[in-house]
């Protein structure tokens, strides 16, 4: 992802949107029909599972910093 200088909000929103679209794009010929979530004990999201019908397409795993900010999202 491209770094955007502070204060350039429109560019930042576009960069975030592009990164999320790539991260959540289903494989060719498939579509997202269902999402499943798991949660950490502190209430933060642990995983997001994306399905096409009953078929699992991918899992997003969220890693959090100690102060509660998002550290990483990984797709498997």
C-alpha positions as CSV (number, residue, x, y, z in Angstrom):
1,X,0.0,0.0,0.0
2,X,1.2,3.5,-0.8
3,X,1.9,5.8,2.1
4,X,-0.2,9.0,2.0
5,X,1.1,12.2,3.8
6,X,-0.9,13.3,6.8
7,X,-3.8,15.7,5.9
8,X,-4.4,14.3,2.5
9,X,-7.7,12.7,3.4
10,X,-9.1,12.1,-0.1
11,X,-6.0,10.3,-1.1
12,X,-6.0,8.3,2.1
13,X,-9.6,7.2,1.7
14,X,-8.8,6.1,-1.9
15,X,-5.7,4.1,-0.7
16,X,-7.7,2.4,2.1
17,X,-10.5,1.6,-0.3
18,X,-8.1,0.1,-2.9
19,X,-6.3,-2.0,-0.2
20,X,-9.6,-3.4,1.2
21,X,-11.0,-4.2,-2.3
22,X,-7.9,-6.2,-3.0
23,X,-8.0,-7.9,0.3
24,X,-11.6,-8.9,0.1
25,X,-12.0,-9.7,-3.6
26,X,-13.4,-13.2,-4.1
27,X,-11.6,-15.6,-6.5
28,X,-12.7,-15.3,-10.2
29,X,-16.1,-16.7,-10.8
30,X,-17.1,-16.7,-7.2
31,X,-19.1,-14.2,-5.1
32,X,-19.5,-13.4,-1.4
33,X,-22.8,-14.6,-0.1
34,X,-22.1,-15.0,3.6
35,X,-19.7,-13.6,6.2
36,X,-18.8,-15.2,9.5
37,X,-17.0,-13.6,12.4
38,X,-15.1,-14.7,15.5
39,X,-14.2,-12.4,18.4
40,X,-11.4,-12.0,20.8
41,X,-12.2,-12.0,24.6
42,X,-11.7,-8.2,24.6
43,X,-14.4,-7.7,21.9
44,X,-12.1,-7.1,18.9
45,X,-12.7,-9.1,15.8
46,X,-10.4,-12.1,15.5
47,X,-11.4,-13.5,12.1
48,X,-13.7,-12.8,9.2
49,X,-14.7,-15.8,7.1
50,X,-16.0,-15.2,3.6
51,X,-18.2,-17.8,1.9
52,X,-19.8,-18.5,-1.5
53,X,-22.8,-20.6,-0.3
54,X,-21.3,-23.3,1.9
55,X,-17.8,-23.0,0.3
56,X,-15.2,-21.1,2.4
57,X,-13.4,-18.6,0.0
58,X,-10.9,-17.0,2.4
59,X,-10.3,-16.0,6.0
60,X,-9.1,-12.6,7.2
61,X,-7.2,-12.8,10.5
62,X,-6.9,-9.6,12.5
63,X,-3.9,-8.9,14.8
64,X,-4.2,-6.1,17.4
65,X,-1.6,-4.0,19.3
66,X,-1.7,-4.0,23.1
67,X,-3.3,-0.5,23.1
68,X,-6.2,-1.7,20.9
69,X,-5.1,-0.4,17.5
70,X,-5.1,-2.7,14.5
71,X,-1.7,-4.1,13.6
72,X,-2.3,-6.3,10.7
73,X,-4.9,-8.1,8.6
74,X,-3.8,-11.3,6.8
75,X,-5.7,-13.2,4.2
76,X,-5.5,-17.0,4.0
